[in-house]
Amino acid sequence: MWHESNTVNVVGATPVRDDFDRGLEIAAWAEAHSVAEADFVILEDAEVVEPFEHRTVRPRFRGQDAGFRADHDAAAVRLMEDSA
């Protein structure tokens, strides 16, 4: 992801859990990397990402609207700016 005035890094991938609980996978990643919740945005197509729903942007990875679009970029940047 990029924005004219920002540089954004993609840092790793979440571990995979047998129960496929995305929230717990994301929490494990954040803990393993010592990353505060306010310092990341989640790009996820899963329906529910509790307890991080408020930090989630949902690009579609299939179908006619697939892809990471300008509105997704704007939403992600807004989340980061709001938590700064």
Distance bins in CASP14 RR format, pairs under 12 A and 6 or more apart:
PFRMAT RR
TARGET T0000
AUTHOR 0000-0000-0000
RMODE 2
METHOD distances of the structure
MODEL  1
1 7 0 0 0 0 1 0 0 0 0 0 0
1 8 1 0 1 0 0 0 0 0 0 0 0
1 9 0 0 0 0 1 0 0 0 0 0 0
1 10 1 0 0 1 0 0 0 0 0 0 0
1 11 0 0 0 0 0 1 0 0 0 0 0
1 40 0 0 0 0 0 1 0 0 0 0 0
1 41 0 0 0 0 1 0 0 0 0 0 0
1 42 0 0 0 0 0 1 0 0 0 0 0
1 43 1 0 0 1 0 0 0 0 0 0 0
1 57 0 0 0 0 1 0 0 0 0 0 0
1 59 0 0 0 0 1 0 0 0 0 0 0
1 67 0 0 0 0 0 1 0 0 0 0 0
1 68 1 0 0 1 0 0 0 0 0 0 0
1 69 0 0 0 0 0 1 0 0 0 0 0
1 70 0 0 0 0 0 1 0 0 0 0 0
1 72 1 0 0 1 0 0 0 0 0 0 0
1 73 1 0 1 0 0 0 0 0 0 0 0
1 74 0 0 0 0 0 1 0 0 0 0 0
1 75 0 0 0 0 0 1 0 0 0 0 0
1 76 1 0 1 0 0 0 0 0 0 0 0
1 77 0 0 0 0 1 0 0 0 0 0 0
1 79 0 0 0 0 0 1 0 0 0 0 0
1 80 0 0 0 0 0 1 0 0 0 0 0
2 8 1 0 0 1 0 0 0 0 0 0 0
2 9 0 0 0 0 0 1 0 0 0 0 0
2 10 0 0 0 0 0 1 0 0 0 0 0
2 68 0 0 0 0 0 1 0 0 0 0 0
2 70 0 0 0 0 0 1 0 0 0 0 0
2 72 0 0 0 0 0 1 0 0 0 0 0
2 73 1 0 0 1 0 0 0 0 0 0 0
2 74 0 0 0 0 0 1 0 0 0 0 0
2 76 0 0 0 0 0 1 0 0 0 0 0
2 77 0 0 0 0 1 0 0 0 0 0 0
3 41 0 0 0 0 0 1 0 0 0 0 0
3 68 0 0 0 0 0 1 0 0 0 0 0
3 70 0 0 0 0 1 0 0 0 0 0 0
3 72 0 0 0 0 0 1 0 0 0 0 0
3 73 1 0 1 0 0 0 0 0 0 0 0
3 74 0 0 0 0 1 0 0 0 0 0 0
3 75 0 0 0 0 0 1 0 0 0 0 0
3 76 0 0 0 0 1 0 0 0 0 0 0
3 77 1 0 1 0 0 0 0 0 0 0 0
3 78 0 0 0 0 0 1 0 0 0 0 0
3 79 0 0 0 0 0 1 0 0 0 0 0
3 80 0 0 0 0 1 0 0 0 0 0 0
3 81 0 0 0 0 1 0 0 0 0 0 0
4 70 0 0 0 0 0 1 0 0 0 0 0
4 73 0 0 0 0 1 0 0 0 0 0 0
4 74 0 0 0 0 0 1 0 0 0 0 0
4 77 0 0 0 0 1 0 0 0 0 0 0
5 73 0 0 0 0 0 1 0 0 0 0 0
5 77 0 0 0 0 1 0 0 0 0 0 0
5 80 0 0 0 0 0 1 0 0 0 0 0
5 81 0 0 0 0 0 1 0 0 0 0 0
6 41 0 0 0 0 0 1 0 0 0 0 0
6 73 0 0 0 0 1 0 0 0 0 0 0
6 74 0 0 0 0 0 1 0 0 0 0 0
6 76 0 0 0 0 1 0 0 0 0 0 0
6 77 1 0 0 1 0 0 0 0 0 0 0
6 78 0 0 0 0 0 1 0 0 0 0 0
6 79 0 0 0 0 0 1 0 0 0 0 0
6 80 1 0 0 1 0 0 0 0 0 0 0
6 81 0 0 0 0 1 0 0 0 0 0 0
6 84 0 0 0 0 0 1 0 0 0 0 0
7 77 0 0 0 0 0 1 0 0 0 0 0
7 80 0 0 0 0 0 1 0 0 0 0 0
8 39 0 0 0 0 0 1 0 0 0 0 0
8 40 0 0 0 0 0 1 0 0 0 0 0
8 41 0 0 0 0 1 0 0 0 0 0 0
8 43 0 0 0 0 0 1 0 0 0 0 0
8 57 0 0 0 0 0 1 0 0 0 0 0
8 68 0 0 0 0 0 1 0 0 0 0 0
8 72 0 0 0 0 0 1 0 0 0 0 0
8 73 0 0 0 0 1 0 0 0 0 0 0
8 76 1 0 0 1 0 0 0 0 0 0 0
8 77 0 0 0 0 1 0 0 0 0 0 0
8 79 0 0 0 0 0 1 0 0 0 0 0
8 80 0 0 0 0 1 0 0 0 0 0 0
9 33 0 0 0 0 0 1 0 0 0 0 0
9 35 0 0 0 0 0 1 0 0 0 0 0
9 39 0 0 0 0 0 1 0 0 0 0 0
9 40 0 0 0 0 0 1 0 0 0 0 0
9 41 0 0 0 0 0 1 0 0 0 0 0
9 80 0 0 0 0 0 1 0 0 0 0 0
10 40 0 0 0 0 0 1 0 0 0 0 0
10 41 0 0 0 0 0 1 0 0 0 0 0
10 42 0 0 0 0 0 1 0 0 0 0 0
10 43 0 0 0 0 1 0 0 0 0 0 0
10 68 0 0 0 0 0 1 0 0 0 0 0
10 76 0 0 0 0 0 1 0 0 0 0 0
11 29 0 0 0 0 1 0 0 0 0 0 0
11 30 0 0 0 0 0 1 0 0 0 0 0
11 32 0 0 0 0 0 1 0 0 0 0 0
11 33 1 0 0 1 0 0 0 0 0 0 0
11 34 0 0 0 0 0 1 0 0 0 0 0
11 35 1 0 0 1 0 0 0 0 0 0 0
11 39 0 0 0 0 1 0 0 0 0 0 0
11 40 0 0 0 0 1 0 0 0 0 0 0
11 41 0 0 0 0 0 1 0 0 0 0 0
12 26 0 0 0 0 0 1 0 0 0 0 0
12 29 1 0 0 1 0 0 0 0 0 0 0
12 30 0 0 0 0 0 1 0 0 0 0 0
12 32 0 0 0 0 1 0 0 0 0 0 0
12 33 0 0 0 0 1 0 0 0 0 0 0
12 35 0 0 0 0 0 1 0 0 0 0 0
12 40 0 0 0 0 0 1 0 0 0 0 0
13 25 0 0 0 0 1 0 0 0 0 0 0
13 26 0 0 0 0 0 1 0 0 0 0 0
13 28 0 0 0 0 0 1 0 0 0 0 0
13 29 1 0 0 1 0 0 0 0 0 0 0
13 32 0 0 0 0 0 1 0 0 0 0 0
13 33 0 0 0 0 0 1 0 0 0 0 0
13 43 0 0 0 0 0 1 0 0 0 0 0
13 44 0 0 0 0 0 1 0 0 0 0 0
14 20 0 0 0 0 0 1 0 0 0 0 0
14 21 0 0 0 0 0 1 0 0 0 0 0
14 22 1 0 0 1 0 0 0 0 0 0 0
14 23 0 0 0 0 1 0 0 0 0 0 0
14 24 0 0 0 0 1 0 0 0 0 0 0
14 25 1 0 1 0 0 0 0 0 0 0 0
14 26 1 0 1 0 0 0 0 0 0 0 0
14 27 0 0 0 0 1 0 0 0 0 0 0
14 28 1 0 0 1 0 0 0 0 0 0 0
14 29 1 0 1 0 0 0 0 0 0 0 0
14 30 0 0 0 0 1 0 0 0 0 0 0
14 31 0 0 0 0 0 1 0 0 0 0 0
14 32 0 0 0 0 1 0 0 0 0 0 0
14 33 0 0 0 0 0 1 0 0 0 0 0
14 35 0 0 0 0 0 1 0 0 0 0 0
14 40 0 0 0 0 0 1 0 0 0 0 0
14 42 0 0 0 0 1 0 0 0 0 0 0
14 43 0 0 0 0 0 1 0 0 0 0 0
14 44 0 0 0 0 1 0 0 0 0 0 0
14 46 0 0 0 0 0 1 0 0 0 0 0
14 49 0 0 0 0 0 1 0 0 0 0 0
14 52 0 0 0 0 0 1 0 0 0 0 0
15 21 0 0 0 0 0 1 0 0 0 0 0
15 22 0 0 0 0 0 1 0 0 0 0 0
15 23 0 0 0 0 0 1 0 0 0 0 0
15 24 0 0 0 0 1 0 0 0 0 0 0
15 25 1 0 1 0 0 0 0 0 0 0 0
15 26 0 0 0 0 1 0 0 0 0 0 0
15 27 0 0 0 0 0 1 0 0 0 0 0
15 28 1 0 1 0 0 0 0 0 0 0 0
15 29 1 0 0 1 0 0 0 0 0 0 0
15 30 0 0 0 0 0 1 0 0 0 0 0
15 31 0 0 0 0 0 1 0 0 0 0 0
15 32 1 0 0 1 0 0 0 0 0 0 0
15 33 0 0 0 0 0 1 0 0 0 0 0
16 22 0 0 0 0 0 1 0 0 0 0 0
16 24 0 0 0 0 0 1 0 0 0 0 0
16 25 1 0 0 1 0 0 0 0 0 0 0
16 26 0 0 0 0 0 1 0 0 0 0 0
16 28 0 0 0 0 0 1 0 0 0 0 0
16 29 0 0 0 0 0 1 0 0 0 0 0
17 23 0 0 0 0 1 0 0 0 0 0 0
17 24 1 0 1 0 0 0 0 0 0 0 0
17 25 1 0 1 0 0 0 0 0 0 0 0
17 26 0 0 0 0 0 1 0 0 0 0 0
17 27 0 0 0 0 0 1 0 0 0 0 0
17 28 1 0 0 1 0 0 0 0 0 0 0
17 29 0 0 0 0 0 1 0 0 0 0 0
18 24 0 0 0 0 0 1 0 0 0 0 0
18 25 0 0 0 0 0 1 0 0 0 0 0
19 25 0 0 0 0 1 0 0 0 0 0 0
20 46 0 0 0 0 1 0 0 0 0 0 0
20 47 0 0 0 0 0 1 0 0 0 0 0
20 48 0 0 0 0 0 1 0 0 0 0 0
20 49 0 0 0 0 0 1 0 0 0 0 0
21 27 0 0 0 0 1 0 0 0 0 0 0
21 28 0 0 0 0 1 0 0 0 0 0 0
21 46 0 0 0 0 1 0 0 0 0 0 0
21 48 0 0 0 0 1 0 0 0 0 0 0
21 49 0 0 0 0 1 0 0 0 0 0 0
21 50 0 0 0 0 1 0 0 0 0 0 0
21 51 0 0 0 0 0 1 0 0 0 0 0
21 52 0 0 0 0 0 1 0 0 0 0 0
22 28 0 0 0 0 0 1 0 0 0 0 0
22 29 0 0 0 0 0 1 0 0 0 0 0
22 42 0 0 0 0 1 0 0 0 0 0 0
22 43 0 0 0 0 0 1 0 0 0 0 0
22 44 1 0 0 1 0 0 0 0 0 0 0
22 45 0 0 0 0 1 0 0 0 0 0 0
22 46 1 0 1 0 0 0 0 0 0 0 0
22 47 0 0 0 0 1 0 0 0 0 0 0
22 48 1 0 0 1 0 0 0 0 0 0 0
22 49 1 0 1 0 0 0 0 0 0 0 0
22 50 0 0 0 0 1 0 0 0 0 0 0
22 51 0 0 0 0 0 1 0 0 0 0 0
22 52 0 0 0 0 1 0 0 0 0 0 0
22 53 0 0 0 0 0 1 0 0 0 0 0
22 55 0 0 0 0 0 1 0 0 0 0 0
22 56 0 0 0 0 1 0 0 0 0 0 0
22 58 0 0 0 0 0 1 0 0 0 0 0
23 29 0 0 0 0 1 0 0 0 0 0 0
23 30 0 0 0 0 1 0 0 0 0 0 0
23 31 0 0 0 0 0 1 0 0 0 0 0
23 37 0 0 0 0 0 1 0 0 0 0 0
23 42 0 0 0 0 1 0 0 0 0 0 0
23 44 0 0 0 0 1 0 0 0 0 0 0
23 46 0 0 0 0 1 0 0 0 0 0 0
23 47 0 0 0 0 0 1 0 0 0 0 0
23 48 0 0 0 0 1 0 0 0 0 0 0
23 49 1 0 1 0 0 0 0 0 0 0 0
23 50 1 0 0 1 0 0 0 0 0 0 0
23 51 1 0 0 1 0 0 0 0 0 0 0
23 52 1 0 1 0 0 0 0 0 0 0 0
23 53 0 0 0 0 1 0 0 0 0 0 0
23 55 0 0 0 0 0 1 0 0 0 0 0
23 56 0 0 0 0 1 0 0 0 0 0 0
24 30 0 0 0 0 0 1 0 0 0 0 0
24 31 0 0 0 0 0 1 0 0 0 0 0
24 46 0 0 0 0 0 1 0 0 0 0 0
24 48 0 0 0 0 0 1 0 0 0 0 0
24 49 0 0 0 0 0 1 0 0 0 0 0
24 50 0 0 0 0 1 0 0 0 0 0 0
24 51 0 0 0 0 1 0 0 0 0 0 0
24 52 0 0 0 0 0 1 0 0 0 0 0
25 31 0 0 0 0 0 1 0 0 0 0 0
25 32 0 0 0 0 0 1 0 0 0 0 0
25 42 0 0 0 0 0 1 0 0 0 0 0
25 44 0 0 0 0 0 1 0 0 0 0 0
25 46 0 0 0 0 1 0 0 0 0 0 0
25 49 0 0 0 0 1 0 0 0 0 0 0
25 50 0 0 0 0 0 1 0 0 0 0 0
25 52 0 0 0 0 0 1 0 0 0 0 0
26 32 0 0 0 0 0 1 0 0 0 0 0
26 33 0 0 0 0 0 1 0 0 0 0 0
26 35 0 0 0 0 0 1 0 0 0 0 0
26 37 0 0 0 0 1 0 0 0 0 0 0
26 40 0 0 0 0 1 0 0 0 0 0 0
26 41 0 0 0 0 0 1 0 0 0 0 0
26 42 1 0 0 1 0 0 0 0 0 0 0
26 43 0 0 0 0 0 1 0 0 0 0 0
26 44 0 0 0 0 1 0 0 0 0 0 0
26 46 0 0 0 0 1 0 0 0 0 0 0
26 48 0 0 0 0 0 1 0 0 0 0 0
26 49 1 0 0 1 0 0 0 0 0 0 0
26 50 0 0 0 0 1 0 0 0 0 0 0
26 51 0 0 0 0 1 0 0 0 0 0 0
26 52 1 0 1 0 0 0 0 0 0 0 0
26 53 0 0 0 0 0 1 0 0 0 0 0
26 55 0 0 0 0 1 0 0 0 0 0 0
26 56 0 0 0 0 1 0 0 0 0 0 0
27 33 0 0 0 0 0 1 0 0 0 0 0
27 35 0 0 0 0 0 1 0 0 0 0 0
27 37 0 0 0 0 1 0 0 0 0 0 0
27 40 0 0 0 0 0 1 0 0 0 0 0
27 42 0 0 0 0 0 1 0 0 0 0 0
27 49 0 0 0 0 0 1 0 0 0 0 0
27 50 0 0 0 0 1 0 0 0 0 0 0
27 51 1 0 0 1 0 0 0 0 0 0 0
27 52 1 0 0 1 0 0 0 0 0 0 0
27 55 0 0 0 0 0 1 0 0 0 0 0
28 35 0 0 0 0 0 1 0 0 0 0 0
29 35 1 0 0 1 0 0 0 0 0 0 0
29 37 0 0 0 0 0 1 0 0 0 0 0
29 40 0 0 0 0 1 0 0 0 0 0 0
29 42 0 0 0 0 1 0 0 0 0 0 0
29 52 0 0 0 0 0 1 0 0 0 0 0
30 36 1 0 0 1 0 0 0 0 0 0 0
30 37 1 0 0 1 0 0 0 0 0 0 0
30 38 0 0 0 0 0 1 0 0 0 0 0
30 39 0 0 0 0 1 0 0 0 0 0 0
30 40 1 0 0 1 0 0 0 0 0 0 0
30 41 0 0 0 0 0 1 0 0 0 0 0
30 42 0 0 0 0 1 0 0 0 0 0 0
30 51 0 0 0 0 0 1 0 0 0 0 0
30 52 0 0 0 0 1 0 0 0 0 0 0
30 55 0 0 0 0 0 1 0 0 0 0 0
31 37 0 0 0 0 0 1 0 0 0 0 0
33 39 0 0 0 0 1 0 0 0 0 0 0
33 40 0 0 0 0 1 0 0 0 0 0 0
34 40 0 0 0 0 0 1 0 0 0 0 0
35 41 0 0 0 0 0 1 0 0 0 0 0
35 42 0 0 0 0 0 1 0 0 0 0 0
35 52 0 0 0 0 0 1 0 0 0 0 0
35 55 0 0 0 0 0 1 0 0 0 0 0
36 55 0 0 0 0 0 1 0 0 0 0 0
36 83 0 0 0 0 1 0 0 0 0 0 0
36 84 0 0 0 0 0 1 0 0 0 0 0
37 51 0 0 0 0 1 0 0 0 0 0 0
37 52 1 0 0 1 0 0 0 0 0 0 0
37 53 0 0 0 0 0 1 0 0 0 0 0
37 54 0 0 0 0 1 0 0 0 0 0 0
37 55 1 0 0 1 0 0 0 0 0 0 0
37 56 0 0 0 0 0 1 0 0 0 0 0
37 79 0 0 0 0 0 1 0 0 0 0 0
37 80 0 0 0 0 0 1 0 0 0 0 0
37 83 0 0 0 0 1 0 0 0 0 0 0
38 52 0 0 0 0 0 1 0 0 0 0 0
38 54 0 0 0 0 0 1 0 0 0 0 0
38 55 0 0 0 0 1 0 0 0 0 0 0
38 79 0 0 0 0 1 0 0 0 0 0 0
38 80 0 0 0 0 1 0 0 0 0 0 0
38 81 0 0 0 0 0 1 0 0 0 0 0
38 82 0 0 0 0 1 0 0 0 0 0 0
38 83 1 1 0 0 0 0 0 0 0 0 0
38 84 1 0 0 1 0 0 0 0 0 0 0
39 55 0 0 0 0 1 0 0 0 0 0 0
39 79 0 0 0 0 0 1 0 0 0 0 0
39 80 0 0 0 0 1 0 0 0 0 0 0
39 83 1 0 0 1 0 0 0 0 0 0 0
39 84 0 0 0 0 1 0 0 0 0 0 0
40 49 0 0 0 0 0 1 0 0 0 0 0
40 52 0 0 0 0 1 0 0 0 0 0 0
40 54 0 0 0 0 0 1 0 0 0 0 0
40 55 1 0 0 1 0 0 0 0 0 0 0
40 56 0 0 0 0 0 1 0 0 0 0 0
40 57 0 0 0 0 0 1 0 0 0 0 0
40 76 0 0 0 0 1 0 0 0 0 0 0
40 79 0 0 0 0 1 0 0 0 0 0 0
40 80 0 0 0 0 1 0 0 0 0 0 0
40 83 0 0 0 0 1 0 0 0 0 0 0
41 49 0 0 0 0 0 1 0 0 0 0 0
41 52 0 0 0 0 1 0 0 0 0 0 0
41 54 0 0 0 0 0 1 0 0 0 0 0
41 55 1 0 1 0 0 0 0 0 0 0 0
41 56 1 0 0 1 0 0 0 0 0 0 0
41 57 1 0 1 0 0 0 0 0 0 0 0
41 58 0 0 0 0 0 1 0 0 0 0 0
41 59 0 0 0 0 0 1 0 0 0 0 0
41 68 0 0 0 0 0 1 0 0 0 0 0
41 72 0 0 0 0 1 0 0 0 0 0 0
41 73 0 0 0 0 0 1 0 0 0 0 0
41 74 0 0 0 0 0 1 0 0 0 0 0
41 75 0 0 0 0 1 0 0 0 0 0 0
41 76 1 0 1 0 0 0 0 0 0 0 0
41 77 0 0 0 0 1 0 0 0 0 0 0
41 78 0 0 0 0 1 0 0 0 0 0 0
41 79 1 0 1 0 0 0 0 0 0 0 0
41 80 1 0 0 1 0 0 0 0 0 0 0
41 81 0 0 0 0 0 1 0 0 0 0 0
41 82 0 0 0 0 0 1 0 0 0 0 0
41 83 0 0 0 0 1 0 0 0 0 0 0
42 48 0 0 0 0 0 1 0 0 0 0 0
42 49 1 0 1 0 0 0 0 0 0 0 0
42 50 0 0 0 0 0 1 0 0 0 0 0
42 51 0 0 0 0 0 1 0 0 0 0 0
42 52 1 0 1 0 0 0 0 0 0 0 0
42 53 0 0 0 0 1 0 0 0 0 0 0
42 54 0 0 0 0 1 0 0 0 0 0 0
42 55 1 0 1 0 0 0 0 0 0 0 0
42 56 1 0 1 0 0 0 0 0 0 0 0
42 57 1 0 0 1 0 0 0 0 0 0 0
42 58 0 0 0 0 1 0 0 0 0 0 0
42 59 0 0 0 0 0 1 0 0 0 0 0
42 72 0 0 0 0 0 1 0 0 0 0 0
42 75 0 0 0 0 0 1 0 0 0 0 0
42 76 0 0 0 0 1 0 0 0 0 0 0
42 79 0 0 0 0 1 0 0 0 0 0 0
42 80 0 0 0 0 0 1 0 0 0 0 0
43 49 0 0 0 0 0 1 0 0 0 0 0
43 52 0 0 0 0 0 1 0 0 0 0 0
43 55 0 0 0 0 0 1 0 0 0 0 0
43 56 1 0 0 1 0 0 0 0 0 0 0
43 57 1 0 1 0 0 0 0 0 0 0 0
43 58 1 0 0 1 0 0 0 0 0 0 0
43 59 1 0 1 0 0 0 0 0 0 0 0
43 60 0 0 0 0 0 1 0 0 0 0 0
43 61 0 0 0 0 1 0 0 0 0 0 0
43 67 0 0 0 0 0 1 0 0 0 0 0
43 68 1 0 0 1 0 0 0 0 0 0 0
43 69 0 0 0 0 0 1 0 0 0 0 0
43 72 1 0 0 1 0 0 0 0 0 0 0
43 73 0 0 0 0 0 1 0 0 0 0 0
43 75 0 0 0 0 1 0 0 0 0 0 0
43 76 1 0 0 1 0 0 0 0 0 0 0
43 79 0 0 0 0 0 1 0 0 0 0 0
44 50 0 0 0 0 0 1 0 0 0 0 0
44 52 0 0 0 0 1 0 0 0 0 0 0
44 53 0 0 0 0 1 0 0 0 0 0 0
44 55 0 0 0 0 1 0 0 0 0 0 0
44 56 1 0 1 0 0 0 0 0 0 0 0
44 57 1 0 0 1 0 0 0 0 0 0 0
44 58 1 0 0 1 0 0 0 0 0 0 0
44 59 0 0 0 0 1 0 0 0 0 0 0
44 60 0 0 0 0 0 1 0 0 0 0 0
44 61 0 0 0 0 1 0 0 0 0 0 0
44 68 0 0 0 0 0 1 0 0 0 0 0
44 72 0 0 0 0 0 1 0 0 0 0 0
44 76 0 0 0 0 0 1 0 0 0 0 0
45 56 0 0 0 0 1 0 0 0 0 0 0
45 57 0 0 0 0 0 1 0 0 0 0 0
45 58 1 0 0 1 0 0 0 0 0 0 0
45 59 1 0 0 1 0 0 0 0 0 0 0
45 60 1 0 0 1 0 0 0 0 0 0 0
45 61 1 0 1 0 0 0 0 0 0 0 0
45 62 0 0 0 0 1 0 0 0 0 0 0
45 63 0 0 0 0 0 1 0 0 0 0 0
45 65 0 0 0 0 0 1 0 0 0 0 0
45 66 0 0 0 0 1 0 0 0 0 0 0
45 67 0 0 0 0 0 1 0 0 0 0 0
45 68 0 0 0 0 0 1 0 0 0 0 0
45 72 0 0 0 0 0 1 0 0 0 0 0
46 52 0 0 0 0 0 1 0 0 0 0 0
46 53 0 0 0 0 0 1 0 0 0 0 0
46 56 0 0 0 0 1 0 0 0 0 0 0
46 58 0 0 0 0 1 0 0 0 0 0 0
46 59 0 0 0 0 0 1 0 0 0 0 0
46 60 0 0 0 0 0 1 0 0 0 0 0
46 61 0 0 0 0 0 1 0 0 0 0 0
47 53 0 0 0 0 0 1 0 0 0 0 0
47 56 0 0 0 0 0 1 0 0 0 0 0
47 58 0 0 0 0 1 0 0 0 0 0 0
48 56 0 0 0 0 1 0 0 0 0 0 0
48 58 0 0 0 0 0 1 0 0 0 0 0
49 55 0 0 0 0 1 0 0 0 0 0 0
49 56 1 0 1 0 0 0 0 0 0 0 0
49 57 0 0 0 0 0 1 0 0 0 0 0
49 58 0 0 0 0 1 0 0 0 0 0 0
50 56 0 0 0 0 1 0 0 0 0 0 0
52 79 0 0 0 0 0 1 0 0 0 0 0
53 79 0 0 0 0 0 1 0 0 0 0 0
54 75 0 0 0 0 0 1 0 0 0 0 0
54 78 0 0 0 0 0 1 0 0 0 0 0
54 79 0 0 0 0 1 0 0 0 0 0 0
54 82 0 0 0 0 1 0 0 0 0 0 0
54 83 0 0 0 0 1 0 0 0 0 0 0
55 75 0 0 0 0 0 1 0 0 0 0 0
55 76 0 0 0 0 1 0 0 0 0 0 0
55 78 0 0 0 0 0 1 0 0 0 0 0
55 79 1 0 0 1 0 0 0 0 0 0 0
55 80 0 0 0 0 1 0 0 0 0 0 0
55 82 0 0 0 0 0 1 0 0 0 0 0
55 83 0 0 0 0 1 0 0 0 0 0 0
56 72 0 0 0 0 0 1 0 0 0 0 0
56 75 0 0 0 0 1 0 0 0 0 0 0
56 76 0 0 0 0 1 0 0 0 0 0 0
56 79 0 0 0 0 1 0 0 0 0 0 0
57 67 0 0 0 0 0 1 0 0 0 0 0
57 68 0 0 0 0 1 0 0 0 0 0 0
57 69 0 0 0 0 0 1 0 0 0 0 0
57 71 0 0 0 0 1 0 0 0 0 0 0
57 72 1 0 1 0 0 0 0 0 0 0 0
57 73 0 0 0 0 1 0 0 0 0 0 0
57 74 0 0 0 0 1 0 0 0 0 0 0
57 75 1 0 1 0 0 0 0 0 0 0 0
57 76 1 0 1 0 0 0 0 0 0 0 0
57 77 0 0 0 0 1 0 0 0 0 0 0
57 78 0 0 0 0 1 0 0 0 0 0 0
57 79 1 0 0 1 0 0 0 0 0 0 0
57 80 0 0 0 0 0 1 0 0 0 0 0
58 65 0 0 0 0 0 1 0 0 0 0 0
58 66 0 0 0 0 0 1 0 0 0 0 0
58 67 0 0 0 0 0 1 0 0 0 0 0
58 68 0 0 0 0 0 1 0 0 0 0 0
58 69 0 0 0 0 0 1 0 0 0 0 0
58 71 0 0 0 0 0 1 0 0 0 0 0
58 72 1 0 0 1 0 0 0 0 0 0 0
58 75 0 0 0 0 1 0 0 0 0 0 0
58 76 0 0 0 0 0 1 0 0 0 0 0
59 65 0 0 0 0 1 0 0 0 0 0 0
59 66 1 0 0 1 0 0 0 0 0 0 0
59 67 1 0 1 0 0 0 0 0 0 0 0
59 68 1 0 1 0 0 0 0 0 0 0 0
59 69 1 0 0 1 0 0 0 0 0 0 0
59 70 0 0 0 0 0 1 0 0 0 0 0
59 71 0 0 0 0 1 0 0 0 0 0 0
59 72 1 0 1 0 0 0 0 0 0 0 0
59 73 0 0 0 0 1 0 0 0 0 0 0
59 75 0 0 0 0 1 0 0 0 0 0 0
59 76 0 0 0 0 1 0 0 0 0 0 0
60 66 1 0 1 0 0 0 0 0 0 0 0
60 67 1 0 0 1 0 0 0 0 0 0 0
60 68 0 0 0 0 1 0 0 0 0 0 0
60 69 0 0 0 0 1 0 0 0 0 0 0
60 71 0 0 0 0 0 1 0 0 0 0 0
60 72 0 0 0 0 1 0 0 0 0 0 0
61 67 1 0 0 1 0 0 0 0 0 0 0
61 68 0 0 0 0 1 0 0 0 0 0 0
61 72 0 0 0 0 0 1 0 0 0 0 0
65 71 0 0 0 0 0 1 0 0 0 0 0
65 72 0 0 0 0 0 1 0 0 0 0 0
66 72 0 0 0 0 0 1 0 0 0 0 0
67 73 0 0 0 0 0 1 0 0 0 0 0
68 74 0 0 0 0 0 1 0 0 0 0 0
68 75 0 0 0 0 0 1 0 0 0 0 0
68 76 0 0 0 0 1 0 0 0 0 0 0
69 75 0 0 0 0 1 0 0 0 0 0 0
69 76 0 0 0 0 0 1 0 0 0 0 0
70 76 0 0 0 0 0 1 0 0 0 0 0
70 77 0 0 0 0 0 1 0 0 0 0 0
71 77 0 0 0 0 0 1 0 0 0 0 0
71 78 0 0 0 0 0 1 0 0 0 0 0
72 78 0 0 0 0 0 1 0 0 0 0 0
72 79 0 0 0 0 0 1 0 0 0 0 0
73 79 0 0 0 0 0 1 0 0 0 0 0
73 80 0 0 0 0 0 1 0 0 0 0 0
74 80 0 0 0 0 0 1 0 0 0 0 0
74 81 0 0 0 0 0 1 0 0 0 0 0
75 81 0 0 0 0 0 1 0 0 0 0 0
75 82 0 0 0 0 0 1 0 0 0 0 0
76 82 0 0 0 0 0 1 0 0 0 0 0
76 83 0 0 0 0 0 1 0 0 0 0 0
77 83 0 0 0 0 0 1 0 0 0 0 0
77 84 0 0 0 0 0 1 0 0 0 0 0
78 84 0 0 0 0 0 1 0 0 0 0 0
END
